[in-house]
């Protein structure tokens, strides 16, 4: 099979879409590409995400008897991709707009090709319009899941937000200030019957979100278009629940023009802390007693620049919970994300004394979201207000659930064992006669290399002859005399064996010296292990004593 890209002649499909066509896994498609020389070459895309001509793939599947009948939905999706390319959100919005109109005339402004429009209308004759749009939207969400997207919240993440969001009172309002195509907002509000309010900077994404809400029988949904931070279209809105999956890593969020904005009641975020600007924007739109559930990168929990704002969240009793989600929840890669839950206190509310930390990072992203007891800890607020204000759940759970006594006993046993072993490793040495001295007859390692008695297997030379012992050779390479030869005027040591010399001794004597050098090498390695064990043991003991987990014996 050739990976030479061929020019595209029609709709293009990804490996995932080929798998759907054939009813197999993506791994099977990857195997076909490796095993079959006649598998179609990529017609576009990149090395990591190639695209293939649909017609060529269908012909190959038919030839190999691996094909299935292509559904109308798949045909619509493939033709949309061919027509809209990277602008698939506009294509999905055009399909939704077409299906949201009761009349059958063609709408002005739609870019849908005539053949795609005909297929969409045909599909809507057998399926509900909302199901057609949702199915195509799910395909789009799956296609962008690997790289992530500011307009698309993964289904796993939407499920997690829904799971950890507090219950809503009747008639409540749910607001999403960065709603994208509406996946998070409609998922949360649709389960509760709450009123939907949203804002999105991308016009096509906002249009698709509005149309999906209308098709889903959520008529009291209003989604405005505009940049929420620079152009807030909901200045008077106070919602019972604000959900947000904001853009990540955006430094140009408008700090300079928003320095005196009243939304920064916890502190003005730095240019690098755009996520904390979104957090405060969401909090500004929260009604008394209402909540914010916001998705944040794990680094927001400990970055130095956001320390002051984190401290204010804790000090005022606004932050109630941080959940570290399983890797892969936000997208297919392993970047960790957190869910922070905030609550705007009511007039008579006393600030909570603790912040709940939940660590699900060891869980399967498709598994249960219900934390086990050992994955939860309620940390006193005062304990979070140190120099770091680290809100990473894992760091607090480890301190609480750590078995200090068991770990101390095990480490102490390891240290005692290593100390006993250390004494036995030191070789027995007697006064020497000078036979092994470099002041006597010696041979240069360079000469031994030329004679073929020494070779290199890795960074150090080894014996290539039964007349030379490797341990003897390497032991003398580290002798003070050879070390001085390999040390530069600046004091830098670099093992340079070619200029070294070793004493000329019979092989039996070499082996005796080699055994002693070998024991010394093992002795040094054990010394290093003892040193590391001692450091860990002292650190554990000091931490345990100061935290109350350990106590001195009577």
Helices and strands as residue ranges (DSSP letters): E 12-13, H 15-22, H 26-35, E 44-45, E 50-53, H 54-63, H 72-84, H 88-100, H 114-124, H 129-144, H 155-164, E 173-176, H 183-192, E 195-200, H 203-215, E 221-225, E 239-245, G 256-258, H 274-284, E 286-297, G 298-301, G 304-306, H 307-315, E 319-324, E 337-343, E 354-359, G 373-375, E 376-380, H 381-384, H 393-401, H 404-425, E 442-444, H 445-450, E 454-456, E 461-463, H 470-477, H 480-485, G 497-499, E 501-503, H 507-547
